[in-house]
Amino acid sequence: MKKTVLTLGLLTLSLMATDFSSMTTDELINLRGTVAVEDRTDFRAEMQSRVASMTAEERTSFRASRQAQRATPPTFSDMDKDNDGKITQTELDTARADRMAERSAEGKLLRNAGNAPTLATIDTNGDGSIDATEFASHQTAQMENRSSQQGQGRGQGGAGQQLHDGSGAGQGMGRGMGQNR
């Protein structure tokens, strides 16, 4: 009896899973960042299968479109709401909340929001605010960190290994002060 119930439960779950193979590549691309946690493995597998069967020209075009879809990092002026040349804790909190609301409205998953760097982490001179130099230094360090992490992942798995479903490592508010990718 238990085996029957378990089998029926697993069968029901498999029927509820999203069938990515019936979608076009464009439909899959548009789903990036919105795929449910339980469907991510299937999504990645289907995307990797599609990329593996692409011509070199199609792969180049696909990667360029992925790059264009990535959110641009916030600028200093985006976060310095009162244009006084410094970002205070209030401005930092407001800018993050605005960015999170924007990404959520787009249906994007918000990863690492709880890991966002504190003002004190970015404020290297300890004056209680972030100036343009500190902001630029932090953004540069985040980009370098992300590049080194992505480079490590690419070296391990072949052509499709670097694909993410929009919620891959380093995405969300926690890294790069709001760079969702």
C-alpha positions as CSV (number, residue, x, y, z in Angstrom):
1,M,0.0,0.0,0.0
2,K,2.8,2.4,0.9
3,K,4.6,1.7,-2.3
4,T,1.4,2.4,-4.3
5,V,0.8,5.7,-2.6
6,L,4.5,6.7,-3.0
7,T,4.5,5.7,-6.7
8,L,1.3,7.7,-7.3
9,G,2.8,10.7,-5.5
10,L,6.0,10.6,-7.6
11,L,3.9,10.2,-10.7
12,T,1.8,13.2,-9.8
13,L,4.9,15.3,-9.1
14,S,6.5,14.3,-12.5
15,L,3.3,15.3,-14.3
16,M,3.3,18.7,-12.5
17,A,6.8,19.5,-13.6
18,T,7.2,21.9,-16.5
19,D,8.0,20.4,-19.9
20,F,10.7,22.7,-21.2
21,S,11.3,20.5,-24.3
22,S,8.0,21.7,-25.8
23,M,9.0,25.3,-25.6
24,T,10.9,27.3,-28.2
25,T,14.4,28.6,-27.4
26,D,13.0,32.1,-27.3
27,E,10.4,31.1,-24.8
28,L,13.1,29.5,-22.6
29,I,15.2,32.6,-22.8
30,N,12.3,34.7,-21.7
31,L,11.8,32.4,-18.7
32,R,15.3,33.0,-17.3
33,G,15.1,34.4,-13.8
34,T,11.6,33.2,-13.2
35,V,12.0,29.4,-13.1
36,A,10.8,27.8,-9.9
37,V,13.4,26.2,-7.8
38,E,12.1,22.7,-8.3
39,D,12.3,23.2,-12.1
40,R,15.8,24.7,-12.4
41,T,17.7,21.4,-13.0
42,D,15.3,20.5,-15.9
43,F,15.5,24.1,-17.2
44,R,19.3,24.1,-17.2
45,A,19.5,20.7,-18.8
46,E,17.2,21.8,-21.6
47,M,19.0,25.1,-22.2
48,Q,22.4,23.3,-22.3
49,S,21.0,20.8,-24.8
50,R,19.8,23.6,-27.0
51,V,23.1,25.5,-26.8
52,A,25.0,22.3,-27.6
53,S,23.0,21.9,-30.8
54,M,23.4,25.5,-31.9
55,T,25.8,26.5,-34.6
56,A,28.8,28.7,-33.6
57,E,27.0,31.8,-35.0
58,E,23.7,31.0,-33.1
59,R,25.7,30.5,-29.9
60,T,27.4,33.8,-30.4
61,S,24.1,35.5,-31.0
62,F,22.5,33.7,-28.0
63,R,25.3,34.8,-25.6
64,A,25.1,38.4,-26.9
65,S,21.3,38.4,-26.2
66,R,22.0,37.0,-22.7
67,Q,24.5,39.8,-22.0
68,A,22.0,42.4,-23.2
69,Q,19.3,41.0,-20.8
70,R,21.5,41.4,-17.8
71,A,20.6,44.2,-15.4
72,T,23.0,47.1,-15.4
73,P,24.6,47.8,-12.0
74,P,23.4,50.9,-10.2
75,T,25.4,54.0,-10.6
76,F,26.6,56.3,-7.8
77,S,24.1,58.9,-8.9
78,D,21.2,56.3,-8.9
79,M,21.9,55.8,-5.2
80,D,22.8,59.4,-4.1
81,K,19.2,60.5,-4.1
82,D,19.9,64.0,-2.8
83,N,23.0,64.6,-5.0
84,D,25.2,65.6,-2.1
85,G,28.1,63.5,-3.2
86,K,27.6,60.8,-0.6
87,I,25.3,57.8,0.0
88,T,23.9,57.6,3.5
89,Q,22.5,54.5,5.1
90,T,19.0,55.8,4.4
91,E,19.8,56.4,0.7
92,L,21.4,52.9,0.5
93,D,18.4,51.3,2.1
94,T,16.0,53.2,-0.2
95,A,17.9,52.4,-3.4
96,R,18.1,48.7,-2.5
97,A,14.4,48.6,-1.7
98,D,13.5,50.3,-5.0
99,R,15.7,48.0,-7.0
100,M,14.3,44.9,-5.2
101,A,10.7,46.1,-6.0
102,E,11.6,46.7,-9.6
103,R,13.2,43.3,-10.0
104,S,10.3,41.6,-8.3
105,A,7.8,43.4,-10.5
106,E,9.7,42.0,-13.5
107,G,9.2,38.5,-12.1
108,K,12.9,38.1,-11.3
109,L,14.1,36.0,-8.4
110,L,15.9,37.9,-5.7
111,R,18.9,35.9,-4.6
112,N,21.3,36.9,-2.0
113,A,19.3,39.9,-0.8
114,G,20.1,39.0,2.7
115,N,23.8,39.0,1.9
116,A,23.9,42.6,0.7
117,P,27.1,44.4,1.8
118,T,26.6,46.8,4.7
119,L,27.4,50.5,4.5
120,A,30.3,49.9,6.9
121,T,31.8,47.3,4.5
122,I,31.8,49.8,1.6
123,D,32.7,52.9,3.7
124,T,36.4,52.3,3.8
125,N,37.3,55.6,5.4
126,G,34.8,55.2,8.2
127,D,33.0,58.5,7.9
128,G,29.5,57.0,7.9
129,S,28.7,57.4,4.2
130,I,29.9,56.2,0.9
131,D,31.6,58.6,-1.5
132,A,32.1,58.1,-5.2
133,T,35.6,56.6,-4.8
134,E,34.5,54.1,-2.3
135,F,31.5,53.2,-4.4
136,A,33.6,52.7,-7.5
137,S,36.2,50.6,-5.6
138,H,33.4,48.4,-4.2
139,Q,31.8,47.9,-7.7
140,T,35.2,47.1,-9.2
141,A,36.0,44.5,-6.5
142,Q,32.5,42.9,-7.0
143,M,33.0,42.7,-10.8
144,E,36.5,41.1,-10.3
145,N,35.1,38.7,-7.8
146,R,32.2,37.7,-10.1
147,S,34.6,37.3,-13.1
148,S,36.9,35.0,-11.2
149,Q,34.0,32.9,-10.0
150,Q,32.4,32.7,-13.5
151,G,35.8,31.8,-15.0
152,Q,36.2,28.9,-12.5
153,G,32.7,27.5,-13.5
154,R,33.4,27.7,-17.2
155,G,36.6,25.8,-17.0
156,Q,34.8,22.7,-15.6
157,G,32.0,21.8,-17.9
158,G,31.9,22.5,-21.6
159,A,30.0,24.9,-23.8
160,G,26.8,25.1,-21.8
161,Q,28.2,25.0,-18.3
162,Q,28.2,28.7,-17.7
163,L,24.4,29.0,-18.4
164,H,22.3,30.1,-15.5
165,D,18.6,30.4,-15.2
166,G,18.8,34.0,-14.1
167,S,19.3,33.2,-10.5
168,G,22.9,31.9,-10.8
169,A,25.7,32.6,-8.4
170,G,26.3,36.2,-7.5
171,Q,22.9,37.4,-8.5
172,G,20.6,39.5,-6.5
173,M,21.1,42.4,-4.2
174,G,23.8,40.8,-2.1
175,R,26.6,41.2,-4.7
176,G,27.5,44.3,-6.5
177,M,24.8,46.3,-4.7
178,G,21.9,45.0,-6.7
179,Q,23.2,43.5,-9.8
180,N,20.7,40.9,-10.8
181,R,21.8,38.8,-13.6
